[in-house]
Amino acid sequence: MDKDYNQLKQKTARLSVVSNTLLVALKLFVGIMTGAVSIISEAAHSGVDLIAALVAYFAVKKSAQPPDDQHAYGHGKIENLSAAFEAVLIVLAALWIVYEAVDKINNPHVPEYLEYGLIVMALSVAVNYWVSSKLYAVARLTGSQALEADALHLRADIWTSMGVFIGLVIIKLTNLYWLDPVIAIVVAVIVFKAGFSMTMKSIYELTDVSLPPAEEEIIRGIVYAHPAVIAFHQLRTRRSGSWRLIDMHIVLQKNMHLDKAHAVCDELEALIKQQFVPCDVTIHLEPCDYTEGFSTCPVECSENCKRD
């Protein structure tokens, strides 16, 4: 299953690289031909998307490598690092767009051949919608943060391309050429917001923030539902790329045979892995005794004897 997921992630990342390469070339060519800074800013935005797509591709490829002597937990954090790098690129692109727009405001230029800009913007919206939908679907399926970040890039590109398209229509109908750099600044604000959100998420992942409360509640529900578990505590969770890393302490009957206790752990791990793919689960066993707050170990555990 993990091998299939890795191949799917790499194939989807390659699709993003190809689509972004074509869009960068088209937008840059049309932007230079028309002289519209809003189109050139979109070319820069797509250029950042291309770099992000390349980073995502190499990240998912590297993160798929198995654990080694220096990376006992695997290489999943590479995906988190790539997402952080992409976020920095987005912020830099936004600042560059603002710089170019301000320059155009101070040095006005009348754009030409705007119909070509309209065509390339419409094409950009269609292509990025299709590719980003693919990226989001695979990111949700595999838990890949690198692909999710790449999809976020393209979704931001969709909105900015639509904004540029509408702006070019208005410019062509009204000859209000000062709208060109203003549209570029609006694009920059949208791009900066996306970069800031991605930066914060990357920081959370890199500092080993716990899984969302809803996901931890699912894990608790699975453990609490098992009839052999007397008590449950010390749940710790974090992300490493696509992987969820989960460990916990469970309390079982102190006289339970080792092979039975091992079977309970296997059952819990299998149930958790059905909910979260891929994940790694580590369970620490403890015998029921007075240190757990029981004067005597219950023969059969009821729901109120379990706690986190």
Secondary structure, DSSP 4 states (H G I P E B T S, - for coil): -HHHHHHHHHHHHHHHHHHHHHHHHHHHHHHHHHT-HHHHHHHHHHHHHHHHHHHHHHHHHHHTSPP-SS-TT-STHHHHHHHHHHHHHHHHHHHHHHHHHHHHHHS------HHHHHHHHHHHHHHHHHHHHHHHHHHHHHT-HHHHHHHHHHHHHHHHHHHHHHHHHHHHHH--TTHHHHHHHHHHHHHHHHHHHHHHHHHHHHTTPPPPHHHHHHHHHHHHH-TT--EEEEEEEEEETTEEEEEEEEEE-TT--HHHHHHHHHHHHHHHHHHSSSEEEEEEEEE-SGGGT-SS--SS--GGG---
